[in-house]
């Protein structure tokens, strides 16, 4: 982590840089809050065992640390640490996200780790999404506070009663899911889960999402006396008077909802007869029958709103929205600098067939999408929806589909542009984040020295930047010149020059093949590559065919020669080129194989014990051998029948 530390004047009138421990703890906490949590974790390790580490630990005590069972390279943008880093921290509240293939390895680590609580998020790797049995989570005891399962056959007795949040998505429960005695449970998300024998919830539930198939029975929630957040069409006996946030559901006409603050609308008839005194945020997903917002809400209801998203509806009288600060709606007039808007509005999004000739100076964030959005309309009717923005107050701008664009915004920092035929000017010297999808070149030559994030698609531009950025993503581009430096770089379907320079912490390349010459990175995801850069710590690649006809006597994988820092290796193809033995680099701790692609047995030759080996392809276990047995192994079993699991 790099942080700017204030300069403090000494008594001798000289100015010296202050060290972090020399600052008041309030200043230290301010610095910590400006960094991501992972960076604060690394800062704690750097200062331990110095006394100031206690102050950092005190800050971490109020955070939830995200942890991955996979190797994490320091400096990436994920704000995640790995188990090795977690072992060096004081006990924290942690959140671990892993796949089903990693769960045994994860539980094995967590059983011996020191932490205060764990939120466990388990994704399924099953393409067929057939529910599989999950492991016994009781080994985590009362430290398990949150659990998310995807595509699992739920076994309630394996879930500790300590859980406060339970999310079951695309799961199946063969027996009654009786959670009444889970008295700590406050959040329940039952998303497209099948309940063969029903479900019962405890009165402690505050937040409920319940979406099941239409033939599933409706859920009686009359016992949920603490319910405040509801997202469902399939519940009965809701205490609407105490609901604070609702995704509409079956709100009765005329009912009083004195605590409702947030509402999502899906084709509801109208709320005009409902009493909603505290309603502040409304999101209208769809309303097939209405054309204006006033058909759904009264002027008094609209007057209290602070946030209204109704991009598919018009508003007859903007004057009633006296308190709104964020607004999205359909505008069938030309927007100008003098267009009358609600007095407190600063964030405006319009969906319109008309042009934009100016933006009122009160607006700081503006988004425009043309109603000429179908391919047929764009090809058969000329664009008439031009956009002219000349604003000193505008900070972010989004434009989707326009004939031509003019941008003169000296304080603009964020710009998103997609599908336009021409631009007259793009003057935004303070621009930091750029998302640009166009066949027109972007005028980088005009000077955009503050750029920090760049995403380009199908743009005829060369990419040469002196400054290091946070993120660069290039797609479907022919690059004659390429010299870039960023924390995260992504290249997809691009044509690269013979000589190029890429300096990144994390590099993802979706090309058939690439040369490692000119690349500096710590983490690499690619197809075939002639040589992995020697500084790489984590790599996922497809092995290429060696120049020799046989690799039996090779002691190294050609692409990995000299990679002494490599800790994580994932092979996505190419094992068929190794007849009997695959030499695993001695520094590798985690080895994964996603594509087997070969017949017969293969021995993985390791000089040091692997912490974890994962084989995701369906392979007979007799085909895999090791010179030194890994500490933890996951191998996907052959499942040719594709049958769901039997009831336990």
C-alpha positions in Angstrom: 0.0 0.0 0.0 1.2 3.5 -0.8 -0.3 6.4 1.1 0.4 10.1 1.1 1.5 11.0 4.6 1.1 14.6 5.8 4.2 16.8 6.4 4.5 18.1 9.9 6.5 21.2 10.7 9.1 20.8 13.5 10.1 23.5 16.0 13.3 24.3 14.2 11.1 25.5 11.3 12.3 22.7 9.0 9.8 20.5 7.3 10.3 16.7 7.8 8.2 13.8 6.6 6.2 12.3 9.4 6.3 8.5 9.9 3.0 6.7 10.4 3.6 5.9 14.1 4.4 9.6 14.7 0.9 10.7 13.6 -2.1 11.0 15.9 -4.2 7.8 15.9 -7.1 9.8 14.4 -4.9 10.7 11.4 -3.8 7.1 11.1 -7.4 5.8 11.1 -8.2 8.4 8.3 -5.3 7.0 6.3 -6.5 3.4 6.9 -10.1 4.3 5.8 -8.7 5.6 2.5 -7.0 2.3 1.7 -8.6 -1.0 1.0 -8.8 -3.5 3.8 -6.2 -5.9 2.2 -3.7 -3.1 2.1 -4.3 -2.4 5.8 -3.6 -6.1 6.5 -0.3 -5.9 4.7 0.5 -2.7 6.7 -0.1 -4.6 9.9 2.3 -7.4 8.9 4.9 -4.8 7.9 4.7 -3.0 11.4 4.5 -6.2 13.5 5.9 -6.5 16.2 6.3 -2.8 16.6 3.8 -1.1 19.0 2.0 0.7 16.2 0.7 -2.6 15.0 -1.8 -2.6 17.9 -3.4 0.6 16.4 -3.7 -1.1 13.0 -5.1 -4.2 14.7 -7.7 -2.0 16.4 -8.8 -0.6 13.0 -9.0 -4.1 11.5 -11.2 -5.1 14.4 -14.0 -3.0 12.9 -13.5 -4.5 9.4 -14.6 -7.6 7.6 -11.5 -9.1 5.8 -12.1 -10.9 2.5 -10.1 -14.1 2.2 -9.5 -16.5 -0.7 -8.2 -20.1 -0.5 -6.3 -19.4 -3.7 -2.9 -17.7 -3.8 -3.4 -13.9 -3.9 -0.7 -11.7 -5.4 0.1 -8.6 -3.4 -0.9 -5.5 -5.3 -3.9 -6.7 -7.2 -7.2 -4.9 -7.2 -9.4 -7.6 -5.6 -9.1 -6.4 -2.0 -8.6 -10.0 -0.9 -5.9 -11.8 1.0 -5.0 -15.5 1.1 -4.6 -18.0 3.9 -0.9 -17.3 4.3 -1.6 -13.7 4.9 -4.5 -14.4 7.3 -2.2 -16.5 9.4 -0.1 -13.4 10.2 -3.0 -11.3 11.4 -4.8 -11.0 14.7 -8.2 -12.6 14.9 -10.5 -10.8 12.5 -14.0 -11.1 11.1 -13.5 -12.7 7.7 -15.5 -13.5 4.6 -14.3 -16.5 2.5 -15.5 -17.1 -1.0 -14.6 -20.4 -2.6 -15.9 -23.0 -5.1 -17.2 -26.4 -4.2 -13.9 -27.9 -5.3 -12.1 -25.8 -2.7 -14.4 -26.4 0.3 -12.6 -29.3 2.0 -9.3 -27.5 1.6 -11.0 -24.3 3.0 -12.6 -26.0 6.0 -9.3 -27.7 6.8 -7.6 -24.4 7.0 -10.4 -22.7 8.9 -10.5 -25.4 11.5 -7.0 -24.4 12.6 -7.0 -20.7 12.0 -7.6 -18.0 14.5 -10.4 -15.6 13.6 -13.5 -14.1 15.3 -16.2 -15.0 12.8 -16.5 -16.3 9.2 -19.0 -15.6 6.4 -18.8 -18.5 4.0 -19.8 -18.1 0.3 -19.7 -21.3 -1.7 -20.2 -21.2 -5.5 -21.0 -24.3 -7.5 -18.8 -25.3 -10.4 -21.4 -27.6 -11.9 -22.4 -26.5 -15.4 -25.5 -28.7 -15.2 -26.4 -27.0 -11.9 -27.5 -30.4 -10.4 -27.6 -29.9 -6.6 -24.7 -31.7 -4.8 -24.4 -32.5 -1.1 -22.5 -30.0 1.0 -20.1 -30.8 3.8 -20.7 -30.6 7.5 -20.1 -27.0 8.6 -20.4 -27.8 12.3 -16.6 -28.0 12.5 -16.7 -24.1 12.4 -18.8 -24.0 15.5 -20.5 -20.7 16.5 -18.0 -18.7 14.5 -20.0 -19.3 11.3 -22.2 -16.3 11.0 -23.1 -16.2 7.3 -23.6 -19.0 4.8 -24.3 -18.9 1.1 -24.9 -22.1 -0.9 -25.4 -22.5 -4.6 -26.8 -25.6 -6.2 -26.7 -27.7 -3.1 -28.8 -30.4 -1.5 -29.3 -28.8 1.8 -28.8 -30.8 5.0 -30.0 -28.6 7.9 -28.3 -30.6 10.6 -24.9 -29.6 9.1 -25.6 -25.9 9.5 -24.7 -24.4 12.9 -27.5 -22.4 14.6 -25.1 -19.5 15.0 -25.7 -18.3 11.4 -27.2 -14.8 11.1 -27.4 -14.8 7.3 -28.5 -17.8 5.2 -28.6 -17.6 1.4 -29.8 -20.7 -0.6 -29.8 -20.3 -4.3 -31.0 -23.0 -6.8 -30.8 -25.5 -4.0 -33.1 -28.4 -2.9 -34.4 -29.3 0.6 -35.7 -32.9 0.7 -36.8 -32.6 4.4 -38.6 -29.8 6.2 -36.3 -26.8 6.5 -37.2 -26.0 10.1 -35.2 -22.9 11.1 -37.4 -21.8 14.0 -34.7 -22.5 16.6 -32.1 -20.5 14.6 -32.7 -17.5 16.8 -29.7 -15.5 15.5 -31.0 -15.6 11.9 -31.9 -12.1 10.7 -31.3 -12.4 6.9 -32.8 -15.2 4.7 -32.5 -15.4 0.9 -34.3 -18.4 -0.6 -33.8 -17.9 -4.3 -35.3 -20.5 -6.7 -34.8 -23.2 -4.1 -37.2 -26.3 -4.0 -38.7 -27.2 -0.7 -40.0 -30.8 -0.9 -41.5 -30.6 2.7 -41.8 -26.9 3.3 -39.9 -24.3 5.2 -40.3 -22.6 8.6 -38.5 -19.4 9.7 -37.8 -17.9 13.1 -39.3 -14.6 14.4 -35.8 -13.1 14.4 -35.8 -12.6 10.6 -35.6 -9.0 9.5 -34.7 -9.3 5.8 -36.4 -11.9 3.6 -36.1 -12.7 -0.1 -38.3 -15.6 -1.2 -38.6 -16.7 -4.9 -39.6 -20.2 -5.7 -41.4 -21.9 -8.6 -45.1 -21.1 -9.1 -46.2 -24.6 -8.1 -44.4 -24.2 -4.7 -46.7 -23.3 -1.7 -46.8 -19.7 -0.6 -45.0 -18.8 2.6 -46.9 -17.6 5.7 -44.8 -14.9 7.4 -47.3 -14.0 10.1 -44.8 -15.0 12.8 -42.1 -12.7 11.4 -42.8 -9.9 13.9 -39.4 -8.2 13.2 -39.6 -8.3 9.4 -38.5 -5.0 7.8 -37.3 -5.9 4.3 -39.3 -8.1 2.0 -38.6 -9.2 -1.6 -41.2 -11.7 -2.7 -44.5 -12.2 -4.6 -45.1 -15.5 -2.8 -45.7 -14.7 0.8 -48.9 -14.2 2.9 -49.8 -12.2 6.0 -47.0 -9.6 5.7 -47.1 -6.9 8.4 -46.9 -4.1 5.9 -47.1 -1.3 8.5 -43.5 -2.2 9.7 -41.8 -2.8 6.3 -39.0 -0.3 5.5 -37.9 -1.7 2.1 -40.0 -3.7 -0.4 -39.6 -5.1 -3.9 -43.3 -4.4 -4.3 -44.6 -7.9 -3.7 -48.4 -8.0 -3.2 -48.8 -4.7 -1.4 -52.5 -4.2 -0.9 -54.3 -1.1 -2.3 -54.9 1.5 0.4 -52.7 0.0 3.1 -50.6 2.4 5.3 -46.9 1.7 5.2 -45.7 4.3 7.7 -42.0 3.1 7.7 -41.5 2.3 4.0 -38.4 4.2 2.7 -37.4 2.2 -0.4 -39.6 0.6 -3.0 -39.1 -1.3 -6.3 -42.0 -1.4 -8.7 -42.8 -4.3 -11.0 -46.1 -3.6 -13.0 -48.1 -2.6 -9.9 -51.4 -1.0 -10.5 -50.9 2.2 -8.5 -49.7 3.4 -5.0 -51.8 6.5 -5.1 -54.3 5.2 -2.4 -51.5 4.0 -0.1 -50.2 6.2 2.7 -46.4 6.3 2.4 -45.2 9.2 4.6 -41.5 8.2 4.7 -40.9 7.0 1.1 -37.6 8.3 -0.2 -36.4 6.0 -2.9 -38.3 4.5 -5.8 -37.0 2.2 -8.6 -39.6 1.5 -11.4 -38.4 -1.7 -13.1 -41.4 -1.9 -15.4 -44.9 -0.6 -15.8 -46.6 -1.8 -18.9 -49.8 0.2 -18.4 -48.5 3.6 -17.2 -46.8 6.3 -19.3 -46.2 8.8 -16.5 -44.9 8.6 -12.9 -48.0 10.5 -11.8 -50.1 7.6 -12.7 -48.3 5.5 -10.0 -47.8 8.1 -7.2 -49.5 11.3 -6.0 -47.8 14.7 -5.9 -47.5 14.5 -2.2 -45.7 11.1 -2.4 -43.4 12.4 -5.1 -42.6 15.5 -3.1 -40.8 13.4 -0.4 -38.6 11.4 -2.8 -34.8 11.9 -2.9 -34.1 9.2 -5.5 -36.4 8.3 -8.4 -35.4 5.9 -11.1 -38.2 5.7 -13.7 -36.3 5.5 -17.0 -39.3 4.1 -18.9 -41.8 6.7 -17.7 -42.3 10.4 -18.3 -42.9 13.0 -15.6 -45.6 15.5 -16.3 -44.6 18.0 -13.6 -40.9 18.0 -12.5 -41.8 20.8 -10.1 -43.3 18.4 -7.6 -39.9 16.7 -7.0 -38.7 19.4 -4.6 -36.4 17.1 -2.6 -35.1 14.7 -5.3 -31.3 14.7 -5.7 -31.0 11.8 -8.2 -33.5 11.3 -11.1 -33.8 9.0 -14.1 -36.8 9.4 -16.5 -38.0 9.6 -20.1 -37.7 13.1 -21.5 -39.3 14.1 -24.8 -38.0 17.6 -24.9 -34.6 19.0 -25.8 -32.4 19.5 -22.7 -30.7 22.9 -22.5 -28.6 24.8 -19.9 -31.7 26.7 -18.8 -34.1 23.7 -18.7 -36.1 23.9 -15.4 -35.2 21.1 -13.0 -35.9 20.3 -9.4 -33.8 22.6 -7.1 -31.8 19.9 -5.3 -31.1 17.7 -8.3 -27.5 16.9 -9.0 -27.6 13.5 -10.7 -29.7 13.3 -13.9 -30.2 10.4 -16.3 -32.5 10.8 -19.4 -33.8 8.3 -22.0 -34.8 10.5 -24.9 -35.3 10.8 -28.7 -34.3 14.4 -28.6 -30.9 16.0 -28.6 -29.0 17.6 -25.7 -28.0 21.2 -26.3 -26.7 21.9 -22.9 -26.7 20.7 -19.3 -28.0 22.9 -16.4 -25.1 24.0 -14.2 -26.6 22.3 -11.1 -26.0 18.9 -12.6 -22.8 17.0 -11.5 -23.5 13.6 -12.9 -25.3 13.2 -16.3 -26.3 10.2 -18.4 -28.0 10.2 -21.8 -29.4 7.3 -23.8 -31.0 7.7 -27.1 -34.4 6.1 -27.8 -33.1 5.2 -31.3 -31.6 2.1 -29.8 -32.5 -0.8 -32.2 -30.0 -1.8 -34.8 -32.7 -1.5 -37.6 -33.6 2.0 -36.5 -29.9 3.0 -36.4 -29.2 1.7 -39.8 -32.3 3.0 -41.5 -32.8 6.4 -39.9 -30.1 9.0 -39.5 -29.1 10.1 -36.0 -30.7 13.3 -34.8 -29.8 13.0 -31.2 -26.6 15.0 -30.9 -25.2 15.8 -27.4 -23.5 19.1 -26.6 -22.1 19.4 -23.0 -20.3 22.5 -21.9 -20.2 22.5 -18.1 -17.8 23.6 -15.4 -19.7 21.6 -12.7 -20.1 18.2 -14.5 -18.0 15.4 -12.9 -19.3 12.3 -14.7 -20.9 11.9 -18.1 -22.4 8.9 -19.9 -23.5 9.0 -23.6 -25.1 6.0 -25.4 -26.0 6.5 -29.1 -25.7 9.9 -30.6 -25.0 11.5 -34.0 -22.2 13.7 -32.8 -20.8 14.8 -29.5 -19.2 17.9 -28.1 -17.6 17.8 -24.6 -16.0 20.8 -23.0 -16.0 20.0 -19.3 -12.9 21.2 -17.4 -13.7 19.2 -14.2 -15.0 16.0 -15.7 -13.4 12.9 -14.2 -15.5 10.0 -15.5 -16.6 9.5 -19.1 -18.6 6.7 -20.8 -19.2 6.9 -24.5 -20.8 4.2 -26.8 -22.0 4.3 -30.4 -21.8 7.8 -32.0 -20.9 8.8 -35.5 -18.7 11.9 -34.9 -17.4 14.2 -32.2 -16.5 17.8 -32.5 -14.4 18.1 -29.4 -13.5 16.2 -26.3 -11.9 18.6 -23.8 -11.7 17.1 -20.3 -8.2 17.7 -18.9 -9.0 16.1 -15.5 -10.4 12.9 -16.9 -9.5 9.8 -14.7 -11.9 7.0 -15.9 -12.6 6.4 -19.5 -15.0 3.8 -21.0 -15.0 4.3 -24.8 -16.7 2.0 -27.4 -16.4 3.4 -30.9 -14.8 3.0 -34.3 -13.5 6.5 -34.0 -10.1 7.1 -32.4 -10.0 8.8 -29.1 -8.0 12.1 -29.1 -5.4 10.9 -26.5 -2.9 13.4 -28.1 -4.8 16.3 -26.6 -3.4 15.4 -23.2 -5.1 13.2 -20.6 -2.4 12.9 -18.0 -4.7 12.1 -15.2 -6.1 8.9 -16.7 -6.3 6.1 -14.2 -8.8 3.6 -15.7 -9.2 3.0 -19.4 -11.6 0.6 -21.1 -11.6 0.6 -25.0 -13.5 -1.5 -27.4 -13.0 -1.6 -31.2 -11.1 1.6 -31.1 -8.5 2.4 -33.8 -5.9 3.8 -31.4 -2.4 3.1 -30.5 -1.8 2.8 -26.7 1.3 4.5 -25.4 1.1 6.0 -21.9 3.8 7.3 -19.6 1.9 7.2 -16.4 1.0 4.0 -14.5 -2.7 3.4 -14.2 -5.0 1.4 -12.0 -6.7 -0.5 -14.8 -6.5 -0.9 -18.6 -8.9 -3.1 -20.7 -8.5 -3.3 -24.4 -10.9 -5.4 -26.6 -11.1 -6.0 -30.4 -8.3 -3.6 -31.3 -5.5 -3.6 -33.8 -2.5 -2.1 -32.1 0.5 -0.9 -34.0 2.1 0.6 -30.8 1.6 -0.7 -27.3 3.4 0.5 -24.2 1.3 0.5 -21.0 1.7 0.2 -17.2 -1.2 -0.6 -14.8 -2.1 -2.6 -11.7 -4.5 -4.6 -13.9 -4.3 -5.1 -17.7 -6.8 -7.1 -19.8 -6.4 -7.8 -23.5 -9.1 -9.5 -25.5 -9.2 -10.3 -29.3 -6.5 -7.8 -30.0 -3.8 -7.8 -32.6 -0.5 -6.8 -31.0 2.6 -5.4 -32.6 5.8 -7.5 -32.8 7.4 -5.5 -30.1 5.4 -4.2 -27.1 5.7 -3.4 -23.4 3.3 -4.3 -20.7 4.0 -3.7 -17.0 1.2 -5.0 -14.7 0.5 -6.6 -11.4 -2.2 -8.7 -12.9 -2.4 -9.5 -16.7 -5.2 -11.3 -18.5 -4.7 -12.1 -22.2 -7.4 -13.7 -24.3 -5.4 -14.4 -27.5 -4.4 -17.6 -29.1 -0.8 -17.1 -28.3 1.5 -14.4 -27.0 5.2 -13.7 -26.5 6.4 -13.3 -23.0 9.1 -10.9 -24.1 8.2 -7.4 -23.1 5.8 -8.5 -20.3 6.4 -7.8 -16.6 3.7 -9.1 -14.2 3.1 -11.0 -11.0 -0.1 -12.8 -12.1 -0.8 -14.0 -15.6 -3.8 -15.6 -17.3 -3.3 -16.5 -20.9 -3.6 -19.2 -23.6 -0.3 -20.3 -25.1 2.8 -18.3 -24.3 6.4 -19.0 -25.3 7.9 -18.1 -22.0 6.2 -17.1 -18.7 8.0 -14.0 -17.3 10.3 -15.2 -14.5 8.8 -12.9 -11.9 5.3 -14.4 -12.2 3.8 -15.8 -8.9 0.5 -17.0 -10.2 -0.2 -18.3 -13.7 -3.1 -19.9 -15.6 -2.2 -21.1 -19.1 -2.5 -23.7 -21.9 0.7 -25.6 -22.4 2.0 -25.6 -26.0 3.7 -28.5 -27.7 7.4 -28.6 -27.0 9.9 -28.3 -29.8 11.2 -31.8 -29.1 9.1 -34.9 -30.1 9.3 -36.2 -26.5 9.5 -34.5 -23.1 10.1 -37.6 -21.1 13.6 -36.5 -20.1 12.7 -32.8 -19.5 13.2 -31.7 -15.9 11.3 -28.4 -16.5 8.2 -27.3 -18.4 9.6 -25.2 -21.3 7.2 -22.3 -20.7 8.1 -22.2 -16.9 11.9 -22.3 -17.0 13.3 -19.8 -14.5 10.0 -19.2 -12.8 11.3 -19.7 -9.2 8.7 -17.4 -7.6 5.7 -19.3 -9.0 3.3 -20.3 -6.2 0.1 -21.1 -8.1 -0.1 -23.0 -11.4 -3.3 -23.8 -13.3 -3.1 -25.8 -16.5 -6.0 -25.3 -19.0 -4.8 -27.7 -21.6 -1.7 -29.3 -23.2 -1.1 -32.2 -20.8 -1.4 -34.6 -23.7 2.2 -33.5 -24.7 3.6 -35.1 -21.6 3.7 -38.8 -21.9 4.5 -40.1 -18.4 5.7 -37.4 -16.1 4.8 -33.7 -15.6 7.6 -31.8 -13.7 6.0 -29.4 -11.3 8.2 -26.4 -10.4 9.5 -26.7 -6.8 8.1 -23.3 -5.7 4.5 -24.2 -6.6 2.1 -24.6 -3.7 -1.2 -24.9 -5.5 -1.7 -26.9 -8.7 -4.9 -27.0 -10.7 -5.9 -28.8 -13.9 -9.1 -27.7 -15.7 -8.6 -29.7 -19.0 -7.1 -33.2 -18.8 -7.2 -33.9 -22.6 -5.1 -37.1 -22.5 -5.2 -40.9 -22.2 -3.3 -43.1 -19.8 -1.7 -42.1 -16.5 0.3 -39.1 -15.7 2.6 -38.7 -12.7 3.1 -35.2 -11.3 6.7 -35.0 -10.1 7.1 -32.6 -7.2 10.1 -32.0 -5.0 8.0 -30.2 -2.4 4.6 -31.2 -1.1 1.7 -29.4 -2.7 -0.7 -27.7 -0.4 -3.6 -28.3 -2.8 -4.2 -30.2 -6.0 -7.4 -29.7 -8.0 -8.5 -31.6 -11.1 -11.7 -30.2 -12.6 -12.0 -32.4 -15.6 -13.9 -35.8 -15.3 -11.0 -38.3 -15.1 -10.6 -41.7 -13.6 -8.6 -41.2 -10.4 -6.3 -44.1 -11.3 -5.0 -41.9 -14.2 -3.4 -39.4 -11.7 -0.3 -40.2 -9.7 2.1 -38.2 -7.5 5.7 -38.6 -6.5 4.7 -36.8 -3.2 1.1 -36.9 -2.1 -0.4 -33.4 -1.8 -1.8 -32.2 1.5 -5.2 -31.7 0.1 -6.7 -33.1 -3.2 -9.9 -32.5 -5.0 -10.8 -34.5 -8.1 -14.1 -34.3 -9.8 -15.6 -37.8 -10.1 -16.9 -39.2 -13.3 -20.6 -38.5 -13.4 -21.9 -39.7 -16.8 -25.4 -40.3 -15.6 -26.0 -36.7 -14.5 -28.5 -37.8 -11.8 -29.3 -35.5 -8.9 -28.1 -36.7 -5.4 -30.2 -39.3 -3.6 -31.8 -38.3 -0.3 -29.5 -38.9 2.7 
